[in-house]
Each structure stands twice: as C-alpha cells, then as structure tokens.
C-alpha cells in the first residue's frame, strides 16, 4: 500500500506565518521601549518600507509583516506539496 503524502494547506500556512510575524513585530516593538538605544528601528526601515514611530507607521509595519508571512506561506505550501507528491 502506498503511503498518502502529507499535504499542507496554503491558506492555513499563510495565515499562521502572517500571524506569527505580527506577534514577532509587536514583541520587537515592546522590546524597543525597554532598550534605551533607539537604533533598533534601522532594520525596520530597510525591511518595512514606510515604517516610522507614529501610529500610521506602526500600523503599516503590522500590515507589511502579515503580508510577508501570508505570501510566504502561500508560496511555500504548494512547493512542499509538489515535492511531497513525488515521494521525495
């Protein structure tokens, strides 16, 4: 009997990764309030276009974090499923 491959749901993986990155982004924001050096925002300006220490900038960062995770899951799951269906 042939073993059934474990298939991933692209939507479920995308939502999970998107939510994880939002939680990680919020954790980094919370951590930056306890660290006196504000140079932590430099990488955010590189990865999250339009990020600033304003409510609209933080909201934009949250949206970008979710979209990055969601799109990564949408791309990753079908690739994983394609290799899994071949029995690799």
N, C-alpha and C positions, 0 to 999 in steps of 0.2 A: 504494500500500500504506500502510495506517495504521500509525503508529508505536506500538509497545507501551509503555504507561506504566511507569515505574519505581516499583514498589510497595515500601513499607517493611514489614518485619515488626515489629509492635508489641512482641512479646516480645523480639526482638533489640535494638531501640532502647531498651526499658525496662531491660534488663539492662546495656546499655552505659552509659546515663546514670546508673543506680544505682551501678555500679562506679566511674565517673568521680567522682561526688560523694563516695564513700567515700574514694577516693585523695586528693581535694582536702581533705577533712576531716582526714585523717591528716597531710597536709602542713601544714595550718594548726596542728594540734596540735604538730607537731615544731617549726615556726617559733616558736610561742609560748614554747617552752622556752629559745630563744636571745634573746628580747626580754625585757628586764628589767621592762617595764611590763606588768602583768597585766590591763590594761583591754581586752585583745583578746577576753576572754570575754563582754563585754557584748552584742555582736551575736548570739553563740551562744545566749544566754539568751532572746533575742527570737525567733529562728527555730527553735531546737531546745528544745522545752518539756521541762523536767526536766534540762537539762544542768547538770553540776557537775564539779568537778575530782576526782572519785572514779572508780574503775573501773566501777561500775554506771552512773554518769552519762556517762562516755565511751562505754561500750557502747550506751547508749540513743541518744547522738548519732550513732553509726555506723549504727544501725538506722534512725533517722529520716532520715539523709542518703540511705541506699539507697532507702528507701520513696519519698521525694520524687522522686528521679531515676527510679525504676521507674514510678511513676504518671504522671510527666510524659511518659515515652516511650509508655506505653500509651494516653494521650490524644492525643499529638501524631501518631503514625504513622497512625491511621485518618483524621484530619483531612487530613493530607498526601495520603494515598491517595485521598480523596474529591475533592480538587481536581485531583490528577493524572489521575484517570479522566475528568474533564471536558475535559481538554486545555487547561487554563488555563496 
